Amino acid sequence: MEIHRRMLAQYGQSAVSQRKVYERVERFKSGRTRVTDEGHSGRPSTSRSRKASSPQEYRNQLNDITNALRCKGAV
């Protein structure tokens, strides 16, 4: 698909997947006119994040998350 090829050229690996491009194209073909997300009902997000005040605190937060998820390769 030409749109996805152009997105890859512009954004590289940060581009959305080809499947997402197909989904979005279909939405516009069916009458969607805006690119922003439309509001929806449901439970609001409850996550909260706290900014790290220093690079060391950032590394500590990253290690905490990594350990909580039991991932290897902590900073």
VENVEN-V367855 format. One record per pair of residues at least 24 apart in sequence whose C-alpha atoms are under 8 Angstrom apart, sorted by the first residue. I is the first residue (numbers start at 1). GAP is how many residues later the second one is. D is the distance in Angstrom with one decimal. If there is no record, write none. Layout:
i=I gap=GAP d=D
i=I gap=GAP d=D
This chain:
none
